[in-house]
Each structure stands twice: as C-alpha cells, then as structure tokens.
Amino acid sequence: MNAAGQICEQEGHHAEFSLGWGRADATIYTHKVNGLTQADLVLAAKFVGITPPQL
C-alpha cells in the first residue's frame, strides 16, 4: 500500500484503495472524463511491479 501511494505521488494521480483480509484493491478512474485516461493506464502499469513485503 505504501509503495502504491508513493507511485501515486510521483505520478500526481491518485487511486482509491480498500483493504480486505489478505488483499488490497486499487480503483483507478478519472471522474472528470467519467472513464479511463492514459494517466490511469500508466498508473496501473506501474502498480504491476509491486510485490508484497517478506514477513
């Protein structure tokens, strides 16, 4: 979650996050256009590389 938040800050584009048991969900959406933009797709692609920390 922290890694995703840092990526959002770097991109200047923010997702909505929700947590559940054993999972974290990110919703990426641009309300201004009522859909997805290139910035949303870039943000999602950067989230793909995040791995969970080793406990």
Sequence and secondary structure as in RCSB ss.txt:
>XXXX:A:sequence
MNAAGQICEQEGHHAEFSLGWGRADATIYTHKVNGLTQADLVLAAKFVGITPPQL
>XXXX:A:secstr
 HHHHHHHHHHT   EEEEETTEEEEE  BGGGTB  HHHHHHHHHHTT      
